[in-house]
Amino acid sequence: MAKAGKSTIKRNPKNTYVYMIGSGIGSLAAAVYLIRDAKVPGKNIRIFETLDVDGGSLDGAGDANKGYMIRGGRMLNIPTYECLQDIMSSIPSIEFQNISMEEEFLEFNEEFKTCSRARLVRRDGTKVDVTKMGFSSRDRREMEKLILLETEKSLGAKKIEEVFGKHFFKTNFWFMWQTTFAFQPWSSAAELRRYMIRFMHEFPRIHTLAGVARTVYNQHDSIVKPIVDWLKENGVQITFKATVKDVSFVKLQKGEIVADEIIYSLSGKKKTVKISPTDLVIFTNGCMTDNSDQAGMDTVAKYKKNEMPPSFELWEKIAEGRPEFGIPAVFYGAPDESMWMSFTVTINKNPKLLNYIQDFSRNHPGGGALMTFKDSSWLLSIVVARQPHFKNQPLDTQIFWGYSLNMFANGDYVKKPMYKCTGREIMKELMGHLQIPKKEQAEMMRGLICRTSIMPYIDSQFQPRRIGDRPLVNPKGYENFAFVSQFAEVPEDVVFTMEYSVRAAQQAVYYLMGVDKELTPVSKHQYSPKVLLDSFFKLHS
């Protein structure tokens, strides 16, 4: 275990004021660490949020009449979410008295287990035997080389398709791993390597997704709301519709660089906040759901590929002339490569479709995790969560979520690209892959609301990168400023997880506040003899 080091500037917690840009899980976690471990009074913490809702990309909203919406289907993993569970251990459950969020989470996952019986489905509706990974000898050699011989320096900005042959992308393993974590063949090979190491303990059971953990409800209801309630009770202020436009920096006499001013707009008015060297600025640089757009049953979401993403724009501005702040354009510069689309289906008083999916998959709601239609030209997947998935969801309402990775191919039943489709057309495509007879489809559509979301940068954290393209959480020489996001560098951990942002938050707070506690270590499952043996047999299955 290691400590984060200490800032050269000593701070009295009672006199330290903290300003956070963005209200995503990174900022929320940083606020918890500041109050709990650094002893900063909550009233000294202010969060600026451009939107009118907290949580950043951890969304979850709606009702039975208008339809529910969750842009992302988020899976957790108990052995690897060490920092998130640490945060959850300090927050009271809002469902049960006298227990923490962590206890609620662990008890829920002890009671409700995941075991997919329909992980991959063929075009004809038959289920693939996913106990075999389908590797060739060459696939095995290339995977072993990636994990054992390559480094992030040697890989640089290589894409996955540059380190594996064509056959690899036809294996059962690739279809399962790709859709579980949302990789593309052109994603970063270095990031795939991190995933294979970090989740090596899940490799032997990737075909059942038995390691997937869930929250009781969607992550906004189950994670964001309890944390925000606790922060507000401790005096933390969240200012909505406040867009930070710039952060200025100065160099002190001893050479330290500090943020000294924040410029933001609120209700159309320009405002400034003066920052002292003993105050802190914590920035969520980049947002994977920037410029996302939503639509409904008979409308089409807009693909805003030519609009500058706001959080990246601010990052770009402060990174100009500061190479230590990374290269934002590496991540937002190719939306056609980082974009995909999700949809949330609300079914009111008509359980026929969900009953059909349950019979088709042989999994009860919440028991199967991801079901992927491997021959779908859109590479379509769906997840049926345990019901209810929203705290305000009526008992006669059901919801499920889905997404696709291939945006520009025509559908198999709807002859147009997914990103040009309405919610109704997406349901037609899904029902085709579920082998639902056309004469039954209209009845299953009754009471159904499909809301769609197109997200140009949802996969942007997977873009091929080199060392230095992401800034360090605590850039060298900057003594009151830190990055906490999916686009900051957290060694050994993996992006596109809540854990990554929470770990960044811990590192930022412990360093800047000189917290005399050890950082939560990254679990090294790859050194477990059992994990290595099980993975070896799976690789050679």
PEKAVEN-V604662 format. One line per field, one symbol per residue. phi: phi as a letter, one per 20 degrees, with the letter a starting at -180 (. if undefined). A space follows every 50 residues. Layout:
# PEKAVEN-V604662
phi = ???
This chain:
# PEKAVEN-V604662
phi = .cdencffeecegfdedccddodffffffgffffffdemffgfedcdecf fdbeolfeerbobffenebcfcddddbgfdeffffffffddffeecemce gffgffffffededbfdbfccfgeneeffefdenfegfgffffffgfedf cfffflefegfedcfffgedfggfgffgefdmfcgeffffffggffffdg fegfcffdlfefdcegdgfffedfffffgffffenfdddelddfeacdcc defenfdcfcaddbdblmdfcccedegeecccdeencfdglfbdbcgccd feeefdeffgffffggffefmcgfencgfgedfcffedebccbdddcdlb ffffffffffemcfgnedleddefeffelecccdffefdcfefffedccb cbbcddedeffeddebfgfdeefffffffffffemeggfeffffffmdcd ddbdcfcfdffefgbdgofdffgdggnedbcbdcafddedgmedfmcfgf ffffffffffffemfecffffffdffdfgffffffffffdf
